[in-house]
Amino acid sequence: MPRAKKNEEMSQEAGEDAVMEDAPTSAQAEDEGSHAQDEELEQEPFEDEVEEKQRVRLLPGSTPTAASFEFLQEGHTLGNALRYIIMKNPDVELCAYAIPHPSEDKMNIRIQTYEGTAIEALEKGFRDLQDLCDVVADKFWASREAFSGN
């Protein structure tokens, strides 16, 4: 008895799954040109449908002047810089950040304000941090060009 039939009979008797060797091959001829077109069609909608996931959310229990935010895919680099900049705002009473667990790719930041809302303080912190980065980049490039010119 051929090996494939013997395996099929044994697996059917024992109530097991069929062996892959026993599966019939496709009767359709493989056309490489149409296969490449199928792959292109499959990839195009995926590229159009890619939406950037929301990376910041307001955590439950927040009030207008005291709020906690969760940042996905962020760590100590943004957390410490943003905390420093936000604490420079005179309307902010408290700003602290925490990484809930090292294996999670999340960063939480807590903001409490005297005046204004915590969301306004966060937005101002982002603008101020961007301005600071722009100043540092400008000074770096100016110094680099001055060094290269000598």
C-alpha positions as CSV (number, residue, x, y, z in Angstrom):
1,M,0.0,0.0,0.0
2,P,1.4,3.5,-0.8
3,R,2.6,5.5,2.1
4,A,0.1,8.4,1.6
5,K,-2.9,6.1,1.7
6,K,-1.6,4.2,4.6
7,N,-1.1,7.4,6.6
8,E,-4.6,8.6,5.6
9,E,-6.2,5.4,6.8
10,M,-4.3,5.4,10.0
11,S,-5.2,9.0,10.8
12,Q,-8.8,8.4,10.0
13,E,-8.9,5.4,12.2
14,A,-7.3,7.1,15.1
15,G,-9.4,10.3,14.7
16,E,-6.3,12.4,14.0
17,D,-5.8,15.3,11.5
18,A,-4.7,14.5,8.0
19,V,-1.0,14.7,7.2
20,M,0.0,17.6,4.9
21,E,1.6,15.1,2.5
22,D,-1.9,13.7,1.9
23,A,-3.4,17.0,0.9
24,P,-4.0,17.3,-2.9
25,T,-2.1,19.9,-4.8
26,S,-3.9,22.7,-6.5
27,A,-5.1,21.9,-10.1
28,Q,-4.8,25.6,-11.1
29,A,-1.7,26.7,-12.9
30,E,0.3,29.4,-11.1
31,D,0.5,32.5,-13.2
32,E,3.4,34.7,-11.9
33,G,2.1,37.9,-13.6
34,S,-1.3,37.6,-12.0
35,H,0.2,36.7,-8.6
36,A,2.3,39.9,-8.6
37,Q,-0.8,41.9,-9.5
38,D,-2.7,40.3,-6.6
39,E,0.0,41.3,-4.2
40,E,0.0,44.9,-5.4
41,L,-3.8,45.0,-5.0
42,E,-3.5,43.6,-1.5
43,Q,-0.9,46.2,-0.5
44,E,-2.5,49.3,-1.9
45,P,-5.6,49.4,0.3
46,F,-3.5,48.6,3.4
47,E,-1.3,51.7,2.7
48,D,-4.4,53.9,2.4
49,E,-6.1,52.5,5.5
50,V,-3.1,53.0,7.8
51,E,-4.2,55.4,10.4
52,E,-1.9,56.7,13.1
53,K,-3.1,55.4,16.4
54,Q,-4.0,57.9,19.1
55,R,-0.9,58.1,21.3
56,V,-2.1,60.4,24.1
57,R,-5.2,59.9,26.2
58,L,-6.7,61.6,29.2
59,L,-6.9,59.1,32.0
60,P,-10.2,58.7,34.0
61,G,-10.7,60.7,37.2
62,S,-9.2,63.9,35.7
63,T,-10.6,67.3,36.4
64,P,-10.0,70.5,34.5
65,T,-7.2,71.7,36.8
66,A,-5.7,68.3,37.7
67,A,-5.3,65.7,35.0
68,S,-3.3,62.6,34.2
69,F,-2.3,61.7,30.6
70,E,-1.1,58.4,29.2
71,F,1.4,58.5,26.3
72,L,2.0,55.4,24.2
73,Q,5.4,54.6,22.8
74,E,7.2,57.2,25.0
75,G,9.6,56.9,27.8
76,H,12.0,58.9,30.0
77,T,13.3,61.0,27.2
78,L,10.0,62.9,26.6
79,G,8.7,62.5,30.1
80,N,11.6,64.2,31.8
81,A,12.0,67.0,29.2
82,L,8.3,67.7,29.2
83,R,8.1,67.7,33.0
84,Y,11.0,70.2,33.2
85,I,9.4,72.5,30.7
86,I,5.9,72.4,32.1
87,M,7.2,73.1,35.6
88,K,8.7,76.4,34.3
89,N,5.1,77.6,33.7
90,P,4.0,79.7,36.7
91,D,0.4,78.5,36.4
92,V,1.5,74.9,37.1
93,E,1.4,73.7,40.7
94,L,2.7,70.1,40.0
95,C,4.0,68.1,37.1
96,A,5.3,64.6,37.4
97,Y,5.8,61.7,35.1
98,A,6.1,57.9,35.7
99,I,6.7,54.8,33.7
100,P,4.2,52.3,35.0
101,H,6.3,49.3,34.3
102,P,9.6,48.9,32.3
103,S,8.1,46.2,30.0
104,E,5.2,48.5,29.0
105,D,5.7,51.1,26.3
106,K,3.8,53.8,28.2
107,M,4.5,57.0,30.1
108,N,2.0,58.8,32.4
109,I,2.2,62.4,33.2
110,R,0.3,64.3,35.9
111,I,-0.4,68.0,35.8
112,Q,-2.1,70.2,38.4
113,T,-2.6,73.9,37.8
114,Y,-3.3,77.0,39.8
115,E,-4.8,78.9,36.8
116,G,-6.1,77.5,33.5
117,T,-6.6,73.9,32.6
118,A,-4.2,71.0,32.7
119,I,-4.7,70.4,28.9
120,E,-3.7,74.0,28.2
121,A,-0.6,73.5,30.4
122,L,0.3,70.4,28.4
123,E,-0.2,72.1,25.1
124,K,2.0,75.1,26.2
125,G,4.6,72.6,27.4
126,F,4.7,71.0,23.9
127,R,5.1,74.4,22.2
128,D,7.8,75.5,24.7
129,L,9.7,72.2,24.3
130,Q,9.5,72.6,20.5
131,D,10.8,76.2,20.7
132,L,13.7,75.0,23.0
133,C,14.6,72.2,20.5
134,D,14.6,74.8,17.7
135,V,17.0,77.1,19.5
136,V,19.3,74.2,20.4
137,A,19.3,73.0,16.7
138,D,20.0,76.5,15.4
139,K,22.9,77.0,17.8
140,F,24.3,73.6,16.9
141,W,24.3,74.3,13.2
142,A,25.7,77.8,13.6
143,S,28.6,76.4,15.7
144,R,29.1,73.5,13.3
145,E,29.4,75.9,10.3
146,A,31.7,78.2,12.3
147,F,33.9,75.2,13.1
148,S,33.9,73.9,9.5
149,G,34.8,77.4,8.1
150,N,38.1,77.5,10.0
